[in-house]
Amino acid sequence: MSLIVLYRPISEHASSTEQYIKEFHNLHPEVEIKTVDVDSEEGITAAGLYDIVEYPAIIAITDDGRMLDAWMGTLPLMNDVLSRVIAST
């Protein structure tokens, strides 16, 4: 299980998104978090694959790439993300 965070590093949401990622990682270092710029080739591909239309977005995925849940537009409560991660294991 891992998380993909899609966001624009140069945007009004960048600092809050990066702070969220840092805090989440500090509290739950066992959860792999991958950050992806939505304007990169990888970001465009991920957004299309997982139907992401608002940013920032957090996608919880299984080890084989299946999406379990996604949060778009606003950052969710860390406990909501963690509960989804735990429920899938």
PyMOL Python script that loads the backbone (N, CA, C, O; Angstrom):
from pymol import cmd

cmd.read_pdbstr("""\
ATOM      1  N   MET A   1       0.836  -1.168   0.000  1.00  0.00           N
ATOM      2  CA  MET A   1       0.000   0.000   0.000  1.00  0.00           C
ATOM      3  C   MET A   1       0.878   1.227   0.000  1.00  0.00           C
ATOM      4  O   MET A   1       1.879   1.294   0.714  1.00  0.00           O
ATOM      5  N   SER A   2       0.498   2.194  -0.804  1.00  0.00           N
ATOM      6  CA  SER A   2       1.236   3.446  -0.829  1.00  0.00           C
ATOM      7  C   SER A   2       0.298   4.592  -1.189  1.00  0.00           C
ATOM      8  O   SER A   2      -0.855   4.386  -1.567  1.00  0.00           O
ATOM      9  N   LEU A   3       0.824   5.790  -1.063  1.00  0.00           N
ATOM     10  CA  LEU A   3       0.070   6.987  -1.407  1.00  0.00           C
ATOM     11  C   LEU A   3       0.797   7.735  -2.505  1.00  0.00           C
ATOM     12  O   LEU A   3       2.024   7.834  -2.504  1.00  0.00           O
ATOM     13  N   ILE A   4       0.029   8.257  -3.438  1.00  0.00           N
ATOM     14  CA  ILE A   4       0.557   9.162  -4.447  1.00  0.00           C
ATOM     15  C   ILE A   4      -0.065  10.521  -4.168  1.00  0.00           C
ATOM     16  O   ILE A   4      -1.284  10.642  -4.040  1.00  0.00           O
ATOM     17  N   VAL A   5       0.770  11.533  -4.075  1.00  0.00           N
ATOM     18  CA  VAL A   5       0.283  12.896  -3.878  1.00  0.00           C
ATOM     19  C   VAL A   5       0.550  13.658  -5.171  1.00  0.00           C
ATOM     20  O   VAL A   5       1.701  13.885  -5.544  1.00  0.00           O
ATOM     21  N   LEU A   6      -0.524  14.049  -5.848  1.00  0.00           N
ATOM     22  CA  LEU A   6      -0.431  14.835  -7.071  1.00  0.00           C
ATOM     23  C   LEU A   6      -0.680  16.296  -6.721  1.00  0.00           C
ATOM     24  O   LEU A   6      -1.718  16.638  -6.155  1.00  0.00           O
ATOM     25  N   TYR A   7       0.269  17.147  -7.056  1.00  0.00           N
ATOM     26  CA  TYR A   7       0.101  18.575  -6.792  1.00  0.00           C
ATOM     27  C   TYR A   7       1.051  19.368  -7.663  1.00  0.00           C
ATOM     28  O   TYR A   7       1.942  18.808  -8.301  1.00  0.00           O
ATOM     29  N   ARG A   8       0.856  20.667  -7.684  1.00  0.00           N
ATOM     30  CA  ARG A   8       1.758  21.556  -8.416  1.00  0.00           C
ATOM     31  C   ARG A   8       2.728  22.176  -7.418  1.00  0.00           C
ATOM     32  O   ARG A   8       2.315  22.934  -6.540  1.00  0.00           O
ATOM     33  N   PRO A   9       4.023  21.857  -7.547  1.00  0.00           N
ATOM     34  CA  PRO A   9       5.012  22.398  -6.606  1.00  0.00           C
ATOM     35  C   PRO A   9       5.099  23.930  -6.625  1.00  0.00           C
ATOM     36  O   PRO A   9       5.540  24.534  -5.647  1.00  0.00           O
ATOM     37  N   ILE A  10       4.688  24.550  -7.711  1.00  0.00           N
ATOM     38  CA  ILE A  10       4.683  26.011  -7.769  1.00  0.00           C
ATOM     39  C   ILE A  10       3.224  26.454  -7.864  1.00  0.00           C
ATOM     40  O   ILE A  10       2.702  26.715  -8.948  1.00  0.00           O
ATOM     41  N   SER A  11       2.581  26.530  -6.694  1.00  0.00           N
ATOM     42  CA  SER A  11       1.176  26.941  -6.629  1.00  0.00           C
ATOM     43  C   SER A  11       0.873  27.444  -5.228  1.00  0.00           C
ATOM     44  O   SER A  11       1.708  27.345  -4.329  1.00  0.00           O
ATOM     45  N   GLU A  12      -0.311  27.977  -5.048  1.00  0.00           N
ATOM     46  CA  GLU A  12      -0.700  28.475  -3.724  1.00  0.00           C
ATOM     47  C   GLU A  12      -0.907  27.346  -2.723  1.00  0.00           C
ATOM     48  O   GLU A  12      -0.919  27.587  -1.516  1.00  0.00           O
ATOM     49  N   HIS A  13      -1.069  26.114  -3.211  1.00  0.00           N
ATOM     50  CA  HIS A  13      -1.276  24.964  -2.326  1.00  0.00           C
ATOM     51  C   HIS A  13       0.008  24.203  -2.019  1.00  0.00           C
ATOM     52  O   HIS A  13      -0.004  23.265  -1.222  1.00  0.00           O
ATOM     53  N   ALA A  14       1.109  24.596  -2.639  1.00  0.00           N
ATOM     54  CA  ALA A  14       2.350  23.826  -2.518  1.00  0.00           C
ATOM     55  C   ALA A  14       2.845  23.713  -1.077  1.00  0.00           C
ATOM     56  O   ALA A  14       3.137  22.610  -0.616  1.00  0.00           O
ATOM     57  N   SER A  15       2.943  24.821  -0.365  1.00  0.00           N
ATOM     58  CA  SER A  15       3.521  24.753   0.985  1.00  0.00           C
ATOM     59  C   SER A  15       2.641  23.946   1.933  1.00  0.00           C
ATOM     60  O   SER A  15       3.158  23.179   2.745  1.00  0.00           O
ATOM     61  N   SER A  16       1.326  24.104   1.846  1.00  0.00           N
ATOM     62  CA  SER A  16       0.454  23.323   2.735  1.00  0.00           C
ATOM     63  C   SER A  16       0.492  21.835   2.369  1.00  0.00           C
ATOM     64  O   SER A  16       0.436  20.979   3.252  1.00  0.00           O
ATOM     65  N   THR A  17       0.585  21.531   1.092  1.00  0.00           N
ATOM     66  CA  THR A  17       0.680  20.130   0.665  1.00  0.00           C
ATOM     67  C   THR A  17       1.985  19.512   1.130  1.00  0.00           C
ATOM     68  O   THR A  17       1.995  18.388   1.631  1.00  0.00           O
ATOM     69  N   GLU A  18       3.082  20.230   0.969  1.00  0.00           N
ATOM     70  CA  GLU A  18       4.381  19.714   1.399  1.00  0.00           C
ATOM     71  C   GLU A  18       4.447  19.557   2.917  1.00  0.00           C
ATOM     72  O   GLU A  18       5.052  18.606   3.413  1.00  0.00           O
ATOM     73  N   GLN A  19       3.834  20.470   3.655  1.00  0.00           N
ATOM     74  CA  GLN A  19       3.781  20.343   5.110  1.00  0.00           C
ATOM     75  C   GLN A  19       2.955  19.117   5.515  1.00  0.00           C
ATOM     76  O   GLN A  19       3.332  18.385   6.431  1.00  0.00           O
ATOM     77  N   TYR A  20       1.843  18.900   4.841  1.00  0.00           N
ATOM     78  CA  TYR A  20       0.980  17.734   5.090  1.00  0.00           C
ATOM     79  C   TYR A  20       1.782  16.445   4.874  1.00  0.00           C
ATOM     80  O   TYR A  20       1.746  15.537   5.705  1.00  0.00           O
ATOM     81  N   ILE A  21       2.502  16.376   3.755  1.00  0.00           N
ATOM     82  CA  ILE A  21       3.299  15.186   3.444  1.00  0.00           C
ATOM     83  C   ILE A  21       4.345  14.941   4.527  1.00  0.00           C
ATOM     84  O   ILE A  21       4.521  13.815   4.992  1.00  0.00           O
ATOM     85  N   LYS A  22       5.028  15.998   4.917  1.00  0.00           N
ATOM     86  CA  LYS A  22       6.069  15.886   5.945  1.00  0.00           C
ATOM     87  C   LYS A  22       5.484  15.393   7.269  1.00  0.00           C
ATOM     88  O   LYS A  22       6.036  14.486   7.891  1.00  0.00           O
ATOM     89  N   GLU A  23       4.371  15.987   7.699  1.00  0.00           N
ATOM     90  CA  GLU A  23       3.737  15.571   8.956  1.00  0.00           C
ATOM     91  C   GLU A  23       3.230  14.138   8.874  1.00  0.00           C
ATOM     92  O   GLU A  23       3.401  13.362   9.814  1.00  0.00           O
ATOM     93  N   PHE A  24       2.602  13.783   7.745  1.00  0.00           N
ATOM     94  CA  PHE A  24       2.100  12.422   7.593  1.00  0.00           C
ATOM     95  C   PHE A  24       3.257  11.429   7.675  1.00  0.00           C
ATOM     96  O   PHE A  24       3.161  10.410   8.360  1.00  0.00           O
ATOM     97  N   HIS A  25       4.345  11.729   6.978  1.00  0.00           N
ATOM     98  CA  HIS A  25       5.504  10.832   7.000  1.00  0.00           C
ATOM     99  C   HIS A  25       6.106  10.729   8.404  1.00  0.00           C
ATOM    100  O   HIS A  25       6.511   9.644   8.821  1.00  0.00           O
ATOM    101  N   ASN A  26       6.168  11.832   9.129  1.00  0.00           N
ATOM    102  CA  ASN A  26       6.703  11.799  10.492  1.00  0.00           C
ATOM    103  C   ASN A  26       5.845  10.955  11.417  1.00  0.00           C
ATOM    104  O   ASN A  26       6.368  10.243  12.275  1.00  0.00           O
ATOM    105  N   LEU A  27       4.535  11.028  11.250  1.00  0.00           N
ATOM    106  CA  LEU A  27       3.620  10.267  12.099  1.00  0.00           C
ATOM    107  C   LEU A  27       3.508   8.799  11.674  1.00  0.00           C
ATOM    108  O   LEU A  27       3.300   7.918  12.509  1.00  0.00           O
ATOM    109  N   HIS A  28       3.647   8.546  10.373  1.00  0.00           N
ATOM    110  CA  HIS A  28       3.440   7.193   9.832  1.00  0.00           C
ATOM    111  C   HIS A  28       4.530   6.852   8.815  1.00  0.00           C
ATOM    112  O   HIS A  28       4.254   6.738   7.621  1.00  0.00           O
ATOM    113  N   PRO A  29       5.759   6.691   9.288  1.00  0.00           N
ATOM    114  CA  PRO A  29       6.866   6.439   8.353  1.00  0.00           C
ATOM    115  C   PRO A  29       6.748   5.114   7.600  1.00  0.00           C
ATOM    116  O   PRO A  29       7.451   4.900   6.612  1.00  0.00           O
ATOM    117  N   GLU A  30       5.882   4.240   8.049  1.00  0.00           N
ATOM    118  CA  GLU A  30       5.713   2.948   7.385  1.00  0.00           C
ATOM    119  C   GLU A  30       4.932   3.060   6.075  1.00  0.00           C
ATOM    120  O   GLU A  30       4.957   2.136   5.263  1.00  0.00           O
ATOM    121  N   VAL A  31       4.245   4.173   5.863  1.00  0.00           N
ATOM    122  CA  VAL A  31       3.455   4.366   4.649  1.00  0.00           C
ATOM    123  C   VAL A  31       4.321   5.062   3.597  1.00  0.00           C
ATOM    124  O   VAL A  31       4.848   6.151   3.830  1.00  0.00           O
ATOM    125  N   GLU A  32       4.457   4.425   2.456  1.00  0.00           N
ATOM    126  CA  GLU A  32       5.232   5.008   1.359  1.00  0.00           C
ATOM    127  C   GLU A  32       4.423   6.130   0.712  1.00  0.00           C
ATOM    128  O   GLU A  32       3.253   5.948   0.375  1.00  0.00           O
ATOM    129  N   ILE A  33       5.056   7.286   0.542  1.00  0.00           N
ATOM    130  CA  ILE A  33       4.405   8.436  -0.078  1.00  0.00           C
ATOM    131  C   ILE A  33       5.244   8.874  -1.265  1.00  0.00           C
ATOM    132  O   ILE A  33       6.438   9.146  -1.139  1.00  0.00           O
ATOM    133  N   LYS A  34       4.601   8.935  -2.411  1.00  0.00           N
ATOM    134  CA  LYS A  34       5.284   9.394  -3.622  1.00  0.00           C
ATOM    135  C   LYS A  34       4.648  10.708  -4.052  1.00  0.00           C
ATOM    136  O   LYS A  34       3.429  10.789  -4.204  1.00  0.00           O
ATOM    137  N   THR A  35       5.460  11.730  -4.249  1.00  0.00           N
ATOM    138  CA  THR A  35       4.947  13.013  -4.720  1.00  0.00           C
ATOM    139  C   THR A  35       5.169  13.116  -6.221  1.00  0.00           C
ATOM    140  O   THR A  35       6.219  12.731  -6.737  1.00  0.00           O
ATOM    141  N   VAL A  36       4.163  13.644  -6.915  1.00  0.00           N
ATOM    142  CA  VAL A  36       4.228  13.758  -8.362  1.00  0.00           C
ATOM    143  C   VAL A  36       3.696  15.123  -8.775  1.00  0.00           C
ATOM    144  O   VAL A  36       2.619  15.538  -8.348  1.00  0.00           O
ATOM    145  N   ASP A  37       4.459  15.812  -9.604  1.00  0.00           N
ATOM    146  CA  ASP A  37       4.035  17.091 -10.179  1.00  0.00           C
ATOM    147  C   ASP A  37       2.956  16.794 -11.219  1.00  0.00           C
ATOM    148  O   ASP A  37       3.182  16.011 -12.142  1.00  0.00           O
ATOM    149  N   VAL A  38       1.789  17.413 -11.073  1.00  0.00           N
ATOM    150  CA  VAL A  38       0.676  17.129 -11.991  1.00  0.00           C
ATOM    151  C   VAL A  38       0.989  17.517 -13.429  1.00  0.00           C
ATOM    152  O   VAL A  38       0.369  16.994 -14.355  1.00  0.00           O
ATOM    153  N   ASP A  39       1.935  18.419 -13.628  1.00  0.00           N
ATOM    154  CA  ASP A  39       2.263  18.862 -14.978  1.00  0.00           C
ATOM    155  C   ASP A  39       3.368  18.039 -15.637  1.00  0.00           C
ATOM    156  O   ASP A  39       3.717  18.284 -16.791  1.00  0.00           O
ATOM    157  N   SER A  40       3.918  17.066 -14.913  1.00  0.00           N
ATOM    158  CA  SER A  40       4.936  16.183 -15.489  1.00  0.00           C
ATOM    159  C   SER A  40       4.239  15.085 -16.291  1.00  0.00           C
ATOM    160  O   SER A  40       3.029  14.888 -16.176  1.00  0.00           O
ATOM    161  N   GLU A  41       5.009  14.383 -17.093  1.00  0.00           N
ATOM    162  CA  GLU A  41       4.451  13.279 -17.867  1.00  0.00           C
ATOM    163  C   GLU A  41       3.837  12.223 -16.941  1.00  0.00           C
ATOM    164  O   GLU A  41       2.753  11.702 -17.201  1.00  0.00           O
ATOM    165  N   GLU A  42       4.553  11.925 -15.861  1.00  0.00           N
ATOM    166  CA  GLU A  42       4.045  10.945 -14.891  1.00  0.00           C
ATOM    167  C   GLU A  42       2.757  11.438 -14.232  1.00  0.00           C
ATOM    168  O   GLU A  42       1.832  10.657 -14.010  1.00  0.00           O
ATOM    169  N   GLY A  43       2.699  12.731 -13.921  1.00  0.00           N
ATOM    170  CA  GLY A  43       1.508  13.304 -13.305  1.00  0.00           C
ATOM    171  C   GLY A  43       0.302  13.282 -14.221  1.00  0.00           C
ATOM    172  O   GLY A  43      -0.807  12.965 -13.791  1.00  0.00           O
ATOM    173  N   ILE A  44       0.516  13.615 -15.474  1.00  0.00           N
ATOM    174  CA  ILE A  44      -0.574  13.592 -16.457  1.00  0.00           C
ATOM    175  C   ILE A  44      -1.099  12.173 -16.629  1.00  0.00           C
ATOM    176  O   ILE A  44      -2.308  11.952 -16.708  1.00  0.00           O
ATOM    177  N   THR A  45      -0.180  11.217 -16.685  1.00  0.00           N
ATOM    178  CA  THR A  45      -0.572   9.807 -16.813  1.00  0.00           C
ATOM    179  C   THR A  45      -1.354   9.344 -15.585  1.00  0.00           C
ATOM    180  O   THR A  45      -2.402   8.712 -15.721  1.00  0.00           O
ATOM    181  N   ALA A  46      -0.855   9.654 -14.386  1.00  0.00           N
ATOM    182  CA  ALA A  46      -1.533   9.233 -13.153  1.00  0.00           C
ATOM    183  C   ALA A  46      -2.911   9.885 -13.039  1.00  0.00           C
ATOM    184  O   ALA A  46      -3.878   9.222 -12.661  1.00  0.00           O
ATOM    185  N   ALA A  47      -3.010  11.165 -13.359  1.00  0.00           N
ATOM    186  CA  ALA A  47      -4.303  11.851 -13.283  1.00  0.00           C
ATOM    187  C   ALA A  47      -5.316  11.205 -14.215  1.00  0.00           C
ATOM    188  O   ALA A  47      -6.476  11.028 -13.845  1.00  0.00           O
ATOM    189  N   GLY A  48      -4.890  10.854 -15.412  1.00  0.00           N
ATOM    190  CA  GLY A  48      -5.788  10.192 -16.352  1.00  0.00           C
ATOM    191  C   GLY A  48      -6.161   8.791 -15.917  1.00  0.00           C
ATOM    192  O   GLY A  48      -7.319   8.389 -16.024  1.00  0.00           O
ATOM    193  N   LEU A  49      -5.182   8.049 -15.428  1.00  0.00           N
ATOM    194  CA  LEU A  49      -5.410   6.666 -15.003  1.00  0.00           C
ATOM    195  C   LEU A  49      -6.384   6.583 -13.839  1.00  0.00           C
ATOM    196  O   LEU A  49      -7.240   5.699 -13.804  1.00  0.00           O
ATOM    197  N   TYR A  50      -6.258   7.511 -12.876  1.00  0.00           N
ATOM    198  CA  TYR A  50      -7.084   7.465 -11.665  1.00  0.00           C
ATOM    199  C   TYR A  50      -8.218   8.493 -11.664  1.00  0.00           C
ATOM    200  O   TYR A  50      -8.845   8.716 -10.628  1.00  0.00           O
ATOM    201  N   ASP A  51      -8.489   9.120 -12.812  1.00  0.00           N
ATOM    202  CA  ASP A  51      -9.579  10.099 -12.959  1.00  0.00           C
ATOM    203  C   ASP A  51      -9.486  11.252 -11.961  1.00  0.00           C
ATOM    204  O   ASP A  51     -10.482  11.626 -11.343  1.00  0.00           O
ATOM    205  N   ILE A  52      -8.315  11.798 -11.811  1.00  0.00           N
ATOM    206  CA  ILE A  52      -8.099  12.920 -10.902  1.00  0.00           C
ATOM    207  C   ILE A  52      -8.311  14.221 -11.679  1.00  0.00           C
ATOM    208  O   ILE A  52      -7.695  14.434 -12.723  1.00  0.00           O
ATOM    209  N   VAL A  53      -9.184  15.083 -11.166  1.00  0.00           N
ATOM    210  CA  VAL A  53      -9.501  16.332 -11.878  1.00  0.00           C
ATOM    211  C   VAL A  53      -9.281  17.577 -11.021  1.00  0.00           C
ATOM    212  O   VAL A  53      -9.389  18.695 -11.525  1.00  0.00           O
ATOM    213  N   GLU A  54      -8.977  17.404  -9.741  1.00  0.00           N
ATOM    214  CA  GLU A  54      -8.703  18.530  -8.852  1.00  0.00           C
ATOM    215  C   GLU A  54      -7.412  18.257  -8.093  1.00  0.00           C
ATOM    216  O   GLU A  54      -7.049  17.112  -7.823  1.00  0.00           O
ATOM    217  N   TYR A  55      -6.731  19.354  -7.757  1.00  0.00           N
ATOM    218  CA  TYR A  55      -5.451  19.236  -7.060  1.00  0.00           C
ATOM    219  C   TYR A  55      -5.425  20.159  -5.867  1.00  0.00           C
ATOM    220  O   TYR A  55      -6.057  21.214  -5.906  1.00  0.00           O
ATOM    221  N   PRO A  56      -4.726  19.811  -4.814  1.00  0.00           N
ATOM    222  CA  PRO A  56      -3.931  18.601  -4.658  1.00  0.00           C
ATOM    223  C   PRO A  56      -4.824  17.365  -4.537  1.00  0.00           C
ATOM    224  O   PRO A  56      -5.996  17.453  -4.168  1.00  0.00           O
ATOM    225  N   ALA A  57      -4.243  16.231  -4.855  1.00  0.00           N
ATOM    226  CA  ALA A  57      -4.973  14.963  -4.759  1.00  0.00           C
ATOM    227  C   ALA A  57      -4.081  13.934  -4.071  1.00  0.00           C
ATOM    228  O   ALA A  57      -2.864  13.914  -4.260  1.00  0.00           O
ATOM    229  N   ILE A  58      -4.707  13.095  -3.282  1.00  0.00           N
ATOM    230  CA  ILE A  58      -4.011  11.978  -2.647  1.00  0.00           C
ATOM    231  C   ILE A  58      -4.712  10.707  -3.103  1.00  0.00           C
ATOM    232  O   ILE A  58      -5.933  10.583  -3.012  1.00  0.00           O
ATOM    233  N   ILE A  59      -3.919   9.774  -3.592  1.00  0.00           N
ATOM    234  CA  ILE A  59      -4.459   8.512  -4.093  1.00  0.00           C
ATOM    235  C   ILE A  59      -3.859   7.382  -3.271  1.00  0.00           C
ATOM    236  O   ILE A  59      -2.638   7.251  -3.182  1.00  0.00           O
ATOM    237  N   ALA A  60      -4.712   6.573  -2.677  1.00  0.00           N
ATOM    238  CA  ALA A  60      -4.267   5.376  -1.957  1.00  0.00           C
ATOM    239  C   ALA A  60      -4.336   4.222  -2.944  1.00  0.00           C
ATOM    240  O   ALA A  60      -5.392   3.929  -3.506  1.00  0.00           O
ATOM    241  N   ILE A  61      -3.190   3.567  -3.149  1.00  0.00           N
ATOM    242  CA  ILE A  61      -3.150   2.472  -4.114  1.00  0.00           C
ATOM    243  C   ILE A  61      -2.564   1.217  -3.485  1.00  0.00           C
ATOM    244  O   ILE A  61      -1.785   1.273  -2.534  1.00  0.00           O
ATOM    245  N   THR A  62      -2.967   0.082  -4.051  1.00  0.00           N
ATOM    246  CA  THR A  62      -2.416  -1.194  -3.619  1.00  0.00           C
ATOM    247  C   THR A  62      -1.055  -1.395  -4.270  1.00  0.00           C
ATOM    248  O   THR A  62      -0.653  -0.615  -5.133  1.00  0.00           O
ATOM    249  N   ASP A  63      -0.357  -2.427  -3.862  1.00  0.00           N
ATOM    250  CA  ASP A  63       0.961  -2.717  -4.416  1.00  0.00           C
ATOM    251  C   ASP A  63       0.899  -3.036  -5.914  1.00  0.00           C
ATOM    252  O   ASP A  63       1.881  -2.843  -6.631  1.00  0.00           O
ATOM    253  N   ASP A  64      -0.258  -3.525  -6.386  1.00  0.00           N
ATOM    254  CA  ASP A  64      -0.379  -3.827  -7.819  1.00  0.00           C
ATOM    255  C   ASP A  64      -1.001  -2.673  -8.616  1.00  0.00           C
ATOM    256  O   ASP A  64      -1.334  -2.845  -9.788  1.00  0.00           O
ATOM    257  N   GLY A  65      -1.160  -1.497  -7.989  1.00  0.00           N
ATOM    258  CA  GLY A  65      -1.599  -0.304  -8.704  1.00  0.00           C
ATOM    259  C   GLY A  65      -3.083  -0.010  -8.707  1.00  0.00           C
ATOM    260  O   GLY A  65      -3.513   0.956  -9.336  1.00  0.00           O
ATOM    261  N   ARG A  66      -3.879  -0.816  -8.021  1.00  0.00           N
ATOM    262  CA  ARG A  66      -5.325  -0.549  -7.948  1.00  0.00           C
ATOM    263  C   ARG A  66      -5.604   0.593  -6.985  1.00  0.00           C
ATOM    264  O   ARG A  66      -5.025   0.657  -5.900  1.00  0.00           O
ATOM    265  N   MET A  67      -6.491   1.492  -7.385  1.00  0.00           N
ATOM    266  CA  MET A  67      -6.857   2.601  -6.516  1.00  0.00           C
ATOM    267  C   MET A  67      -7.849   2.133  -5.461  1.00  0.00           C
ATOM    268  O   MET A  67      -8.861   1.511  -5.785  1.00  0.00           O
ATOM    269  N   LEU A  68      -7.561   2.431  -4.206  1.00  0.00           N
ATOM    270  CA  LEU A  68      -8.473   2.127  -3.117  1.00  0.00           C
ATOM    271  C   LEU A  68      -9.367   3.321  -2.809  1.00  0.00           C
ATOM    272  O   LEU A  68     -10.558   3.166  -2.537  1.00  0.00           O
ATOM    273  N   ASP A  69      -8.783   4.506  -2.855  1.00  0.00           N
ATOM    274  CA  ASP A  69      -9.529   5.717  -2.538  1.00  0.00           C
ATOM    275  C   ASP A  69      -8.740   6.909  -3.056  1.00  0.00           C
ATOM    276  O   ASP A  69      -7.536   6.823  -3.300  1.00  0.00           O
ATOM    277  N   ALA A  70      -9.445   8.022  -3.219  1.00  0.00           N
ATOM    278  CA  ALA A  70      -8.774   9.252  -3.649  1.00  0.00           C
ATOM    279  C   ALA A  70      -9.481  10.441  -3.012  1.00  0.00           C
ATOM    280  O   ALA A  70     -10.697  10.442  -2.816  1.00  0.00           O
ATOM    281  N   TRP A  71      -8.691  11.437  -2.702  1.00  0.00           N
ATOM    282  CA  TRP A  71      -9.194  12.688  -2.139  1.00  0.00           C
ATOM    283  C   TRP A  71      -8.697  13.795  -3.054  1.00  0.00           C
ATOM    284  O   TRP A  71      -7.502  13.870  -3.343  1.00  0.00           O
ATOM    285  N   MET A  72      -9.595  14.650  -3.511  1.00  0.00           N
ATOM    286  CA  MET A  72      -9.229  15.687  -4.473  1.00  0.00           C
ATOM    287  C   MET A  72      -9.655  17.070  -4.007  1.00  0.00           C
ATOM    288  O   MET A  72     -10.699  17.240  -3.377  1.00  0.00           O
ATOM    289  N   GLY A  73      -8.829  18.046  -4.330  1.00  0.00           N
ATOM    290  CA  GLY A  73      -9.185  19.438  -4.104  1.00  0.00           C
ATOM    291  C   GLY A  73      -8.774  19.996  -2.763  1.00  0.00           C
ATOM    292  O   GLY A  73      -8.272  21.118  -2.687  1.00  0.00           O
ATOM    293  N   THR A  74      -8.976  19.246  -1.715  1.00  0.00           N
ATOM    294  CA  THR A  74      -8.548  19.649  -0.378  1.00  0.00           C
ATOM    295  C   THR A  74      -7.854  18.459   0.276  1.00  0.00           C
ATOM    296  O   THR A  74      -8.140  17.303  -0.039  1.00  0.00           O
ATOM    297  N   LEU A  75      -6.958  18.758   1.172  1.00  0.00           N
ATOM    298  CA  LEU A  75      -6.235  17.685   1.855  1.00  0.00           C
ATOM    299  C   LEU A  75      -7.128  17.070   2.923  1.00  0.00           C
ATOM    300  O   LEU A  75      -7.691  17.794   3.743  1.00  0.00           O
ATOM    301  N   PRO A  76      -7.266  15.749   2.929  1.00  0.00           N
ATOM    302  CA  PRO A  76      -8.121  15.082   3.909  1.00  0.00           C
ATOM    303  C   PRO A  76      -7.462  15.031   5.282  1.00  0.00           C
ATOM    304  O   PRO A  76      -6.266  15.289   5.424  1.00  0.00           O
ATOM    305  N   LEU A  77      -8.252  14.697   6.274  1.00  0.00           N
ATOM    306  CA  LEU A  77      -7.683  14.447   7.596  1.00  0.00           C
ATOM    307  C   LEU A  77      -6.753  13.244   7.507  1.00  0.00           C
ATOM    308  O   LEU A  77      -7.063  12.256   6.841  1.00  0.00           O
ATOM    309  N   MET A  78      -5.629  13.333   8.172  1.00  0.00           N
ATOM    310  CA  MET A  78      -4.659  12.243   8.127  1.00  0.00           C
ATOM    311  C   MET A  78      -5.264  10.938   8.634  1.00  0.00           C
ATOM    312  O   MET A  78      -4.945   9.863   8.125  1.00  0.00           O
ATOM    313  N   ASN A  79      -6.131  11.029   9.628  1.00  0.00           N
ATOM    314  CA  ASN A  79      -6.770   9.815  10.164  1.00  0.00           C
ATOM    315  C   ASN A  79      -7.663   9.148   9.127  1.00  0.00           C
ATOM    316  O   ASN A  79      -7.771   7.922   9.111  1.00  0.00           O
ATOM    317  N   ASP A  80      -8.307   9.931   8.259  1.00  0.00           N
ATOM    318  CA  ASP A  80      -9.133   9.351   7.201  1.00  0.00           C
ATOM    319  C   ASP A  80      -8.270   8.563   6.214  1.00  0.00           C
ATOM    320  O   ASP A  80      -8.633   7.463   5.798  1.00  0.00           O
ATOM    321  N   VAL A  81      -7.138   9.133   5.850  1.00  0.00           N
ATOM    322  CA  VAL A  81      -6.228   8.452   4.935  1.00  0.00           C
ATOM    323  C   VAL A  81      -5.667   7.202   5.603  1.00  0.00           C
ATOM    324  O   VAL A  81      -5.654   6.126   5.005  1.00  0.00           O
ATOM    325  N   LEU A  82      -5.213   7.343   6.818  1.00  0.00           N
ATOM    326  CA  LEU A  82      -4.627   6.213   7.530  1.00  0.00           C
ATOM    327  C   LEU A  82      -5.638   5.086   7.724  1.00  0.00           C
ATOM    328  O   LEU A  82      -5.286   3.916   7.581  1.00  0.00           O
ATOM    329  N   SER A  83      -6.876   5.415   8.044  1.00  0.00           N
ATOM    330  CA  SER A  83      -7.879   4.366   8.239  1.00  0.00           C
ATOM    331  C   SER A  83      -8.118   3.589   6.958  1.00  0.00           C
ATOM    332  O   SER A  83      -8.379   2.387   7.007  1.00  0.00           O
ATOM    333  N   ARG A  84      -8.033   4.256   5.803  1.00  0.00           N
ATOM    334  CA  ARG A  84      -8.195   3.566   4.526  1.00  0.00           C
ATOM    335  C   ARG A  84      -6.989   2.670   4.246  1.00  0.00           C
ATOM    336  O   ARG A  84      -7.131   1.564   3.722  1.00  0.00           O
ATOM    337  N   VAL A  85      -5.814   3.159   4.599  1.00  0.00           N
ATOM    338  CA  VAL A  85      -4.589   2.385   4.415  1.00  0.00           C
ATOM    339  C   VAL A  85      -4.615   1.141   5.291  1.00  0.00           C
ATOM    340  O   VAL A  85      -4.299   0.043   4.834  1.00  0.00           O
ATOM    341  N   ILE A  86      -4.993   1.318   6.550  1.00  0.00           N
ATOM    342  CA  ILE A  86      -5.041   0.201   7.493  1.00  0.00           C
ATOM    343  C   ILE A  86      -6.109  -0.814   7.099  1.00  0.00           C
ATOM    344  O   ILE A  86      -5.891  -2.021   7.205  1.00  0.00           O
ATOM    345  N   ALA A  87      -7.263  -0.327   6.646  1.00  0.00           N
ATOM    346  CA  ALA A  87      -8.357  -1.216   6.265  1.00  0.00           C
ATOM    347  C   ALA A  87      -7.983  -2.125   5.102  1.00  0.00           C
ATOM    348  O   ALA A  87      -8.531  -3.219   4.970  1.00  0.00           O
ATOM    349  N   SER A  88      -7.062  -1.685   4.264  1.00  0.00           N
ATOM    350  CA  SER A  88      -6.694  -2.474   3.095  1.00  0.00           C
ATOM    351  C   SER A  88      -5.625  -3.515   3.378  1.00  0.00           C
ATOM    352  O   SER A  88      -5.369  -4.385   2.546  1.00  0.00           O
ATOM    353  N   THR A  89      -4.999  -3.434   4.544  1.00  0.00           N
ATOM    354  CA  THR A  89      -3.921  -4.395   4.832  1.00  0.00           C
ATOM    355  C   THR A  89      -4.415  -5.582   5.588  1.00  0.00           C
ATOM    356  O   THR A  89      -3.635  -6.480   5.906  1.00  0.00           O
TER     357      THR A  89
END
""", "prot")
cmd.dss("prot")
cmd.show_as("cartoon", "prot")
cmd.util.cbc("prot")
cmd.orient("prot")
